[in-house]
Amino acid sequence: MFLEKIKSDGIAHLSYVIGSNNTAAVIDPRRDIDIYLDIARDKSVNITHIFETHRNEDYIIGSIPLSQRTGAGIFHGRALDFNYGNPVKEGDEFETGSLKLKIIETPGHTFESISIAFYDTVFGEEAVGVFTGDALFIGDVGRTDFFPDRAEEVAGLLYDSIFEKLLPLGDQVILYPAHGAGSVCGSGMASREFSTLGYERLYNPVLQKIDRSEFVQYKVNEKHYQPPYFKMMEKYNQQGPPQNHLPGFLPALTPELFRRKQQDGMQIVDTRSPEAIAGTLIPGSLAIPLNMLPAFAGWFLSYDRPVGLVMHSNSEIKIALRHLYRLGYDNIEGFLVSGMHEWEIKGRRYDSIPAIHAGKLVEKIENEEDFTLLDVRSEQEYQQGHLPYARNIYVGHLPDHISELDRDKEVVTFCGSGRRAIIAASILKAAGFQNVQDCLGSMKACSEIGCPVA
């Protein structure tokens, strides 16, 4: 018997392979399915079942291609009409060797959400573990804001799912959620990825709200952001995504061809570090550091236009392609050959986004200089502490609020570490703002040097 967890960095997605004897099941597979096939081969098992805990909003599910490669059946909650797979209901049971998998309907995050409890039939009748999808996390519970017109209803459903179905499985049950810390599907998840229902019952802050009405009001009052790409993920994950394979090759584009494609509508994404982008940036390009690509590409990139990449090195191409592929961005035209160096020696025009030290920023504030300090962190982060006179616009919402900013003023972008700030700065530059600076280090730097925090 074995259980393996697969983590997809960037979106903090957790999927699982669980098996016994020569059969196995996969829970919530990601779109690039090679890792599940590798595990099956290494363990000498056949994948016979694929379970989806819910229709995911933040990545494309890999159930269909995995089923096509393995012949496994696909199973998901009955409360949503999927164009593929098989509906399951409360109490349905499946066997995988000496493992028993039992379906628990746990609506709240979505109406069709299910959890899957598993049992070792050789040793006992109590559950060993449970795959909870987005119903219950380590340190948090699933968000319930996808149905604003039914806010109290879905929050109440989640309460019932957790307190009446999941926790009664027993304190001994090991918890296997679909996301870890850093996911957009929750805001208070613990950094560790191991826990039990008993530990969560005692220490999960949300589970201390044992009164149903208190729990419901807490969930109703939560504030989450919904990137526009969520709608595309919901569509793909209900109807079935495009059957495109992860690209194994990406064309290298010369500066001349790269520029021509940009003029024809290609979106340019620069995945280099904020420090590199401070020096040179192709005019009109969007700066998203590589490790931020999974979280923010879906905020700004159109699915209707091709994408061109500017990379720090060719070794990062595969990483960028996987990040974009998991979000459904399949139309990648190519990458700029030799990066910005080739662009520069060909005499192509470039912009820059000067960096400003946190200490210098404090001096500007203390001297009451006339500039816009744009804090692009979340509202919650901003409320926890911000620099004096800072204007808060979440980076994902910036394109819709650019008209509110004074183009004649200097703008300094600011965030937690400078990475979201460089995204915001590139958006402003592409919109025609001339005097833009990025505070490298931002709030983390301030915590080291002692900035005044309101």
C-alpha positions in Angstrom: 0.0 0.0 0.0 1.3 3.5 -0.8 0.3 7.1 -1.0 2.2 9.8 -2.9 1.6 13.5 -2.9 2.4 15.6 -5.9 2.8 19.3 -5.4 2.4 21.8 -8.3 4.4 24.9 -7.3 3.0 28.3 -7.9 -0.7 27.3 -7.5 0.2 25.2 -4.4 -2.0 22.4 -5.9 -1.8 19.0 -4.2 -2.8 15.8 -6.0 -2.4 12.2 -4.9 -1.8 8.7 -6.1 -3.0 6.0 -3.7 -2.7 2.3 -4.4 -2.6 -1.3 -3.2 -1.5 -4.5 -4.8 -1.4 -3.7 -8.5 -4.0 -1.0 -8.8 -4.1 2.7 -7.9 -6.4 5.8 -7.9 -5.4 9.4 -8.7 -7.1 12.3 -6.9 -7.3 15.7 -8.6 -4.6 15.2 -11.3 -3.1 18.3 -12.9 -3.0 18.7 -16.7 0.6 17.6 -17.3 0.0 14.0 -16.3 3.5 12.5 -16.9 4.3 12.3 -13.2 1.3 10.0 -12.5 2.3 7.7 -15.3 5.9 7.7 -13.9 4.6 6.8 -10.4 2.4 4.0 -11.8 5.3 2.5 -13.7 7.7 2.8 -10.7 5.1 1.1 -8.4 4.1 -1.5 -11.0 0.4 -0.6 -10.7 -2.5 0.2 -13.0 -4.4 3.4 -12.6 -8.0 2.3 -12.5 -9.8 5.3 -10.9 -9.5 9.0 -11.2 -11.5 11.2 -8.7 -12.2 14.9 -9.0 -13.1 16.4 -5.6 -14.8 19.4 -7.4 -14.8 21.5 -10.5 -11.5 23.4 -10.0 -11.2 27.1 -10.6 -7.5 27.7 -10.5 -6.0 25.1 -12.9 -7.0 22.7 -15.6 -7.7 19.2 -14.4 -5.9 16.3 -16.1 -8.5 13.6 -15.8 -9.4 13.2 -19.5 -5.8 12.8 -20.8 -5.0 10.5 -17.9 -8.0 8.4 -18.5 -7.2 8.2 -22.2 -3.7 6.9 -21.4 -4.7 4.5 -18.7 -8.3 3.5 -19.3 -9.2 4.6 -15.8 -12.8 5.7 -15.0 -13.4 9.3 -14.0 -15.6 10.1 -11.0 -16.9 13.4 -9.6 -19.8 14.9 -7.6 -23.3 14.4 -8.9 -24.5 18.0 -8.2 -23.0 19.4 -11.4 -23.6 18.2 -15.0 -20.2 17.4 -16.4 -19.7 16.6 -20.0 -17.5 13.6 -19.1 -16.9 11.0 -16.4 -19.3 9.4 -13.9 -21.3 11.0 -11.1 -21.0 9.6 -7.6 -23.1 10.0 -4.5 -22.8 9.8 -0.7 -21.7 6.3 0.4 -20.5 5.0 -2.9 -17.5 2.7 -2.4 -14.6 1.7 -4.6 -11.9 -0.9 -4.0 -8.3 -0.6 -4.9 -6.5 -3.7 -3.7 -7.0 -3.9 0.1 -8.0 -0.2 0.1 -11.6 0.9 0.3 -12.4 4.4 -0.9 -15.7 5.9 0.3 -17.5 9.0 -1.2 -18.6 11.8 1.2 -20.6 14.6 -0.3 -19.1 17.8 1.2 -20.8 20.8 -0.6 -19.9 24.4 0.4 -16.9 25.4 -1.6 -18.9 24.2 -4.6 -22.2 22.3 -4.7 -20.7 19.2 -6.2 -17.7 19.0 -3.9 -16.9 15.6 -2.6 -14.4 14.1 -0.2 -13.0 10.6 -0.3 -12.3 8.7 2.9 -10.0 5.7 2.6 -9.8 2.6 4.8 -7.2 -0.2 5.2 -9.5 -3.2 5.2 -6.8 -5.5 6.6 -6.3 -3.6 9.8 -9.6 -2.0 10.9 -13.0 -0.5 10.1 -12.1 3.2 10.9 -10.9 5.6 8.2 -7.1 6.1 7.9 -7.3 9.3 5.8 -9.5 11.6 3.8 -9.0 13.6 0.6 -11.0 16.8 1.3 -10.5 18.8 -1.9 -11.2 22.4 -1.1 -13.6 21.8 1.8 -11.0 21.6 4.6 -7.4 22.7 4.5 -4.6 22.6 7.0 -5.2 25.8 9.0 -8.1 27.0 7.0 -11.3 26.0 5.2 -12.4 26.4 1.6 -13.6 29.7 0.3 -17.4 30.1 -0.3 -17.6 33.3 -2.4 -18.3 31.8 -5.8 -22.1 32.1 -5.2 -22.6 35.6 -3.8 -26.4 35.5 -4.2 -26.4 32.4 -2.0 -23.6 33.4 0.4 -25.2 32.2 3.7 -26.5 29.0 2.2 -23.1 27.8 0.8 -21.3 28.9 4.0 -23.9 26.8 6.0 -23.4 23.9 3.7 -19.6 24.0 4.3 -20.2 24.1 8.1 -22.4 21.0 7.8 -19.9 19.2 5.6 -17.0 19.8 8.0 -18.7 19.4 11.4 -21.3 16.8 10.5 -19.4 14.6 8.0 -15.6 15.2 8.0 -14.7 15.7 11.7 -16.9 12.7 12.8 -14.6 10.4 10.8 -12.3 10.5 13.9 -9.4 12.4 15.3 -7.0 9.7 13.9 -7.8 10.5 10.3 -5.0 12.0 8.3 -5.9 15.1 6.2 -5.1 15.3 2.5 -6.4 18.6 1.1 -6.2 19.8 -2.5 -4.1 22.9 -1.8 -1.4 24.1 0.6 -0.1 27.5 1.7 0.0 30.0 -1.1 -3.1 28.9 -2.9 -5.7 31.4 -3.9 -8.4 28.9 -2.6 -7.7 30.0 1.0 -5.9 32.7 2.9 -4.8 31.2 6.2 -3.3 27.8 5.3 -0.4 26.5 7.4 2.9 26.1 5.7 3.1 22.5 6.7 1.3 19.9 4.6 0.6 17.2 7.2 -2.2 17.1 9.8 -5.0 15.1 11.2 -8.7 15.9 11.7 -8.1 15.8 15.4 -5.3 18.4 15.3 -7.4 20.6 13.0 -10.4 20.3 15.3 -8.2 21.6 18.2 -6.1 24.2 16.4 -7.5 25.3 13.0 -8.7 28.9 13.7 -11.8 28.6 11.6 -12.9 25.3 13.3 -12.9 27.1 16.6 -16.1 28.8 15.4 -18.3 25.8 16.4 -21.5 27.9 16.5 -23.0 27.5 13.0 -24.2 31.1 12.8 -20.8 32.5 13.8 -19.1 30.3 11.2 -21.5 31.4 8.5 -21.0 35.1 9.2 -17.3 34.7 9.3 -17.3 33.1 5.8 -19.8 35.6 4.4 -17.6 38.5 5.6 -14.4 37.0 4.0 -12.8 38.9 1.1 -11.2 36.9 -1.7 -10.0 37.9 -5.2 -11.3 36.2 -8.3 -8.9 36.3 -11.3 -10.7 36.5 -14.6 -9.1 33.2 -15.8 -11.2 31.4 -13.1 -14.2 31.5 -15.5 -12.1 29.8 -18.3 -11.0 27.1 -15.8 -14.5 26.4 -14.7 -15.6 26.1 -18.4 -12.7 23.7 -19.3 -13.2 21.6 -16.1 -16.9 21.1 -16.7 -16.9 20.7 -20.5 -13.4 19.2 -21.0 -10.3 21.2 -21.9 -8.5 21.4 -25.3 -6.6 18.2 -25.9 -3.3 19.8 -26.5 -0.1 18.2 -25.3 2.6 20.0 -23.2 5.0 21.5 -25.8 8.3 19.8 -25.9 9.9 22.4 -28.1 9.6 26.2 -28.3 10.8 28.2 -31.3 13.6 30.7 -30.7 12.6 34.1 -32.2 15.1 36.7 -33.4 14.5 40.3 -32.2 13.2 41.3 -35.6 10.7 38.4 -35.7 9.8 39.0 -32.0 9.1 42.6 -32.6 7.0 41.9 -35.7 4.9 39.3 -33.8 4.4 41.8 -31.0 3.1 44.3 -33.6 0.7 41.6 -34.8 -0.8 41.2 -31.4 1.6 38.8 -29.5 1.6 39.4 -25.7 5.1 39.6 -24.3 5.7 38.2 -20.9 9.1 38.9 -19.3 9.8 36.3 -16.6 13.1 37.6 -15.4 13.8 39.0 -11.9 12.7 42.5 -10.8 16.4 43.4 -10.6 17.0 42.5 -14.2 13.8 44.2 -15.4 14.9 47.3 -13.6 17.6 47.7 -16.2 15.9 46.7 -19.4 12.3 45.9 -20.5 10.8 45.6 -24.0 8.3 48.4 -24.4 4.7 47.1 -23.9 5.7 43.9 -22.3 4.3 42.5 -19.0 6.8 41.7 -16.3 5.9 38.6 -14.2 8.8 37.0 -12.4 8.9 33.2 -13.2 7.8 32.1 -9.7 4.8 34.5 -9.9 3.7 33.3 -13.3 1.1 30.7 -12.0 -0.5 33.2 -9.7 -0.7 36.2 -12.0 -0.6 35.2 -15.6 -4.4 34.5 -15.4 -5.0 38.0 -14.3 -3.6 39.7 -17.3 -3.1 37.4 -20.3 -5.7 37.0 -22.9 -6.6 33.5 -24.2 -7.3 34.9 -27.6 -3.7 36.2 -28.4 -0.4 34.3 -28.6 2.3 34.7 -26.0 6.0 35.4 -26.4 8.5 34.9 -23.6 11.5 36.8 -22.4 13.6 34.5 -20.2 16.7 34.8 -18.0 18.0 31.5 -19.4 16.8 28.7 -21.7 16.8 26.4 -18.7 13.7 28.2 -17.5 11.6 27.6 -20.6 10.2 24.2 -19.5 9.2 25.7 -16.2 7.4 28.6 -17.8 5.7 26.3 -20.3 4.3 24.0 -17.5 3.0 27.0 -15.5 1.2 28.4 -18.6 0.0 25.0 -19.7 -1.7 24.3 -16.4 -3.7 27.5 -16.8 -4.7 26.7 -20.4 -2.3 29.0 -22.2 -1.4 26.8 -25.1 -0.6 29.3 -27.8 3.0 30.1 -27.0 4.8 31.5 -30.1 8.3 31.3 -28.9 11.0 32.9 -26.8 13.4 35.8 -27.5 16.7 34.2 -28.6 19.6 35.1 -26.2 17.2 37.2 -24.2 17.5 40.9 -23.7 21.2 40.9 -24.6 20.4 40.1 -28.2 17.6 42.7 -28.2 20.1 45.3 -27.0 22.9 44.6 -29.4 20.5 44.8 -32.3 19.8 48.3 -31.3 16.2 47.8 -30.4 14.5 50.3 -28.1 14.0 49.3 -24.5 12.5 50.8 -21.4 13.7 50.6 -17.8 11.9 50.6 -14.4 14.3 52.2 -11.9 14.6 50.6 -8.5 14.3 52.7 -5.4 15.6 51.6 -2.0 13.2 51.4 0.9 15.3 53.9 2.9 15.1 56.4 0.0 11.4 55.9 -0.2 11.0 56.8 3.5 13.0 60.0 2.9 10.6 61.0 0.1 7.6 60.4 2.5 9.3 62.3 5.3 10.2 65.2 3.0 6.5 65.3 1.9 7.5 65.0 -1.8 4.6 65.0 -4.3 4.4 61.5 -5.7 2.1 58.5 -5.7 3.0 55.6 -3.5 1.1 52.7 -5.0 0.7 49.7 -2.6 -0.5 46.7 -4.8 -0.8 44.2 -2.0 -4.1 42.7 -1.0 -6.5 44.8 1.1 -5.9 42.4 4.0 -2.1 42.9 3.8 -2.6 46.7 3.5 -4.8 46.9 6.6 -2.3 44.9 8.6 0.3 47.7 8.0 1.3 50.1 5.3 3.5 53.2 4.7 2.0 56.6 5.3 0.0 58.1 2.4 0.1 54.9 0.4 -2.7 54.3 -2.1 -3.9 50.7 -2.1 -4.9 49.1 -5.4 -4.5 45.3 -5.7 -2.2 44.4 -8.5 -4.8 42.2 -10.2 -7.3 45.1 -10.3 -4.8 47.7 -11.4 -5.7 47.7 -15.1 -9.3 48.7 -14.2 -8.2 51.6 -12.0 -5.3 53.1 -14.0 -7.5 56.1 -14.9 -7.6 57.0 -11.2 -3.9 57.7 -11.0 -2.2 61.0 -12.0 0.0 60.4 -15.0 1.9 63.6 -14.3 3.1 62.4 -10.9 6.0 60.1 -10.2 4.6 56.6 -9.1 6.5 54.2 -6.8 5.1 50.7 -6.8 5.3 48.8 -3.5 4.2 45.3 -2.3 5.5 42.6 0.1 8.9 42.0 -1.5 9.0 43.9 -4.8 7.8 41.1 -7.1 4.2 42.2 -7.4 5.4 45.7 -7.5 7.4 45.0 -10.7 4.3 43.5 -12.3 2.4 46.7 -11.4 5.2 48.9 -12.7 5.3 47.1 -16.0 1.5 47.6 -16.4 1.9 51.3 -15.8 4.7 51.6 -18.3 2.7 49.8 -20.9 -0.2 52.2 -20.2 2.1 55.2 -20.9 3.2 56.3 -17.5 6.7 57.7 -17.9 8.0 58.2 -14.3 7.6 54.8 -12.6 9.9 53.2 -10.0 9.7 49.9 -8.2 10.7 49.6 -4.5 12.8 46.4 -4.4 12.3 44.6 -1.2 9.3 46.7 -0.4 7.7 45.7 3.0 10.2 43.0 3.8 13.0 45.6 3.4 11.0 48.0 5.6 10.8 45.4 8.3 14.6 45.2 8.3 15.4 49.0 8.3 12.4 50.2 10.3 10.1 52.2 8.0 7.2 54.1 9.6 4.2 51.8 9.3 0.6 53.0 9.7 
